[in-house]
C-alpha cells in the first residue's frame, strides 16, 4: 500500500472520507505515534500501548494519560492551576 507525501499516514483510506476528515486524522495519528517525553526519566521514549495507557521504553514506567497524547491540554492547565494555588515547584 503506497503512501504519498501529501496524505501520509492516511493513504490507507484512499479516495474515501474527504480531505478535511483525513487531515484531522493525520494530525492526531502523527502526534500519537511519535515518541513523547517520559515524566519520570525525561527521555523521549514513551510510546502508546493502548488507548490511554503509555509506557516508557527506557525506564519501563507504565502510566495513564490521554487517549492520543500522554498529557492532555486540560491536565497541563489543571496542574498549572494547582501549583499556583498550593505554591509548589
trRosetta pair geometry for C-beta under 8 A, 3 or more apart (Angstrom, degrees):
i j d omega theta_ij theta_ji phi_ij phi_ji
1 11 6.8 147 152 115 99 108
1 12 6.1 36 160 -102 148 76
2 11 6.8 -102 108 164 49 145
3 7 6.6 -131 -162 84 79 91
3 8 6.0 31 173 -160 124 21
3 9 7.0 8 -137 -81 147 24
3 11 3.7 -167 -117 8 74 155
3 12 7.9 -26 -87 -39 99 67
4 7 5.4 63 57 28 94 91
4 8 7.6 -69 79 -43 53 36
4 11 6.1 144 16 -99 69 124
5 8 7.2 7 -175 -65 26 73
7 10 5.0 -106 175 75 92 87
7 11 4.7 121 101 -75 119 71
7 13 7.9 -135 -179 47 132 97
7 22 6.5 -32 -144 157 96 137
7 26 7.2 -140 -174 -86 52 137
8 11 6.6 -159 88 -26 20 96
8 26 5.6 95 67 -144 120 120
8 30 7.1 -1 139 -72 147 123
9 12 7.6 -26 163 4 52 102
9 25 8.0 -135 97 126 103 90
9 26 5.7 147 54 -129 97 75
9 29 5.2 -144 112 102 150 131
9 30 6.2 -176 3 -66 141 83
9 33 7.7 166 -107 14 155 150
10 13 5.3 -21 176 13 81 117
10 22 4.3 134 155 -165 156 98
10 23 7.9 -90 7 -63 161 27
10 25 5.5 108 -95 90 122 114
10 26 4.8 -75 -20 -71 120 95
10 29 7.6 145 -61 37 83 141
11 14 7.7 51 173 -67 50 40
13 16 5.2 -118 169 64 88 91
13 17 5.4 -49 177 24 138 128
13 22 5.9 -149 57 -104 150 113
13 25 7.8 92 -35 74 146 155
17 21 4.7 -107 160 84 100 135
17 22 5.8 118 99 -53 114 90
18 21 4.9 80 71 17 95 105
18 22 6.7 -169 92 -6 47 94
19 22 5.9 -67 -149 41 28 108
19 23 6.3 31 156 -24 67 106
20 23 5.7 -52 -149 31 31 113
20 24 6.7 30 154 -17 63 103
21 24 5.9 -54 -153 34 33 111
21 25 6.4 29 152 -14 66 108
22 25 5.6 -54 -143 41 35 111
22 26 6.0 42 154 -27 66 106
23 26 5.6 -52 -145 33 30 115
23 27 6.6 26 158 -16 64 104
24 27 6.2 -57 -151 35 29 106
24 28 6.4 23 155 -13 64 110
25 28 5.9 -59 -146 41 31 109
25 29 5.9 20 162 -12 68 114
26 29 6.2 -62 -139 42 23 102
26 30 6.1 20 165 -17 63 112
27 30 6.2 -55 -140 38 25 107
27 31 6.4 21 161 -14 61 111
28 31 6.1 -66 -154 40 25 107
28 32 6.1 24 153 -21 65 113
28 68 5.5 -55 -171 -156 94 152
29 32 5.4 -53 -140 37 34 114
29 33 6.0 22 164 -13 68 111
30 33 6.2 -61 -140 41 26 103
30 34 6.6 34 160 -33 61 103
31 34 6.3 -49 -149 18 29 112
31 68 6.7 54 93 152 104 106
31 69 6.2 -34 142 -78 112 105
32 48 6.0 -12 176 -18 89 152
32 68 4.5 -78 -87 -162 110 78
32 69 6.8 -107 -96 -66 63 59
33 48 7.5 -76 -96 22 43 118
35 44 4.6 86 122 159 114 91
35 45 6.1 -11 -165 -100 120 21
35 46 6.5 124 -169 51 65 54
35 47 6.6 -40 -111 -71 70 78
36 44 6.7 -151 120 -145 12 71
36 46 4.1 -49 70 69 89 114
36 47 7.8 164 23 -71 86 31
36 54 7.3 -40 58 -157 133 139
36 69 7.1 135 -93 -158 147 73
36 70 5.0 170 113 7 160 125
36 71 7.9 166 -179 10 139 89
37 42 6.1 -3 -177 -152 107 48
37 43 7.0 170 -145 87 65 18
37 44 5.3 -41 -86 -89 63 64
37 46 6.7 -6 75 8 13 118
38 41 4.7 14 91 48 136 81
38 42 6.2 -89 70 -35 81 14
38 43 5.3 10 20 50 116 67
38 44 7.7 -156 -9 -87 78 15
38 45 5.8 -12 -37 53 117 86
38 46 5.1 155 -79 -51 68 104
38 56 4.1 48 -109 -108 128 133
38 58 6.6 -113 -21 46 155 113
38 59 6.3 133 170 25 160 117
38 61 6.7 114 -162 50 116 119
39 42 7.9 21 -150 -71 15 58
39 61 7.8 -104 59 102 83 148
39 63 7.0 -34 36 36 125 166
39 70 7.7 -155 -29 142 106 133
39 71 7.7 117 -68 -59 118 124
40 56 6.6 -116 44 -7 111 161
40 59 5.5 -122 96 81 124 157
40 61 4.8 102 7 -6 151 161
41 45 7.6 -11 75 38 123 122
41 56 6.4 134 28 175 115 155
41 58 5.6 -123 82 96 155 125
41 59 4.4 163 -29 -31 136 134
41 61 7.7 170 -10 6 98 123
43 56 7.3 99 66 -161 98 116
43 58 4.9 22 72 10 146 162
43 59 7.6 140 32 -17 119 99
45 56 5.2 68 95 -163 100 75
45 57 4.5 -119 171 48 107 87
45 58 4.2 105 58 -16 167 102
45 59 7.8 128 76 8 135 73
46 54 5.3 21 -178 172 109 116
46 55 6.9 163 -147 84 66 28
46 56 5.1 -38 -88 -90 73 68
46 57 7.7 -168 -87 0 23 76
46 70 5.7 -7 139 -51 148 153
47 54 7.1 167 84 -154 29 73
47 55 6.2 -25 62 65 76 79
47 57 6.3 40 5 -37 112 109
48 51 8.0 25 -176 -88 117 27
48 53 7.3 100 -164 78 63 58
48 54 5.8 -45 -103 -102 51 74
48 68 7.9 -27 -93 -142 150 32
48 70 7.9 -148 -82 -64 80 83
49 53 4.5 -58 64 107 107 103
49 54 6.6 177 6 -105 88 18
49 55 5.1 62 -44 -5 119 113
49 62 7.3 -6 -4 -136 150 106
50 53 4.5 27 52 39 85 117
51 67 4.7 -7 -164 -140 89 89
52 64 5.5 6 160 -156 91 88
52 65 6.3 -172 -155 66 54 48
52 66 6.7 -100 -108 145 70 15
52 67 5.2 -28 -56 -90 79 56
53 62 6.7 0 -174 -175 94 100
53 63 7.9 165 -151 89 53 29
53 64 6.2 -36 -97 -104 55 65
53 65 8.0 149 -93 28 12 75
54 62 7.2 163 86 -154 46 55
54 63 5.7 -24 66 68 94 74
54 64 7.3 133 18 -124 86 15
54 65 5.1 12 -5 16 131 121
54 70 4.6 23 -60 -105 171 105
55 60 7.3 -19 -172 -157 96 38
55 61 7.3 176 -147 89 56 44
55 62 4.8 -16 -100 -102 87 78
55 63 7.9 152 -87 20 42 60
56 59 5.0 8 105 48 134 83
56 60 6.3 -49 79 2 87 13
56 61 4.9 29 25 47 118 82
56 62 7.9 -136 17 -69 71 40
57 60 7.8 28 -152 -76 18 49
63 70 7.4 63 88 -158 107 109
65 69 6.8 -96 142 113 124 48
65 70 3.7 -79 -139 -160 179 49
65 71 5.8 -70 -147 -60 121 41
65 72 7.1 160 174 -23 81 81
65 75 7.6 -73 -147 -15 78 165
66 69 4.8 16 64 62 129 66
66 70 6.6 154 32 -158 82 3
66 71 6.9 1 -3 104 107 2
66 72 3.9 118 -68 -59 131 100
66 75 7.5 -131 -46 -7 101 128
69 72 6.1 131 74 -84 104 55
71 75 5.2 -120 -165 80 75 133
71 76 6.2 86 151 -56 110 90
72 75 4.9 101 56 2 76 101
72 76 7.3 -138 98 -4 44 86
73 76 5.6 -52 -151 34 38 114
73 77 6.4 36 153 -17 68 105
74 77 5.7 -55 -148 39 34 111
74 78 6.1 32 155 -18 68 108
75 78 5.8 -55 -141 40 30 109
75 79 6.1 25 161 -16 66 108
76 79 6.2 -58 -144 39 25 105
76 80 6.3 26 156 -19 61 109
77 80 5.8 -58 -149 36 28 111
77 81 6.4 24 156 -16 65 108
78 81 5.8 -58 -148 38 31 109
78 82 6.3 31 155 -20 66 107
79 82 5.6 -51 -143 37 33 112
79 83 6.3 35 156 -19 65 104
80 83 5.9 -55 -149 36 29 110
80 84 6.4 30 152 -21 63 107
81 84 5.5 -53 -148 34 33 114
81 85 6.3 27 157 -15 66 107
82 85 5.9 -58 -146 39 30 106
82 86 5.8 11 163 -2 68 115
82 88 7.4 8 123 15 82 128
83 86 6.2 -63 -131 50 25 98
83 87 7.6 144 173 -39 54 3
83 88 4.5 -91 -134 57 76 101
83 89 6.8 -67 -142 64 121 53
84 87 7.7 19 177 -71 22 44
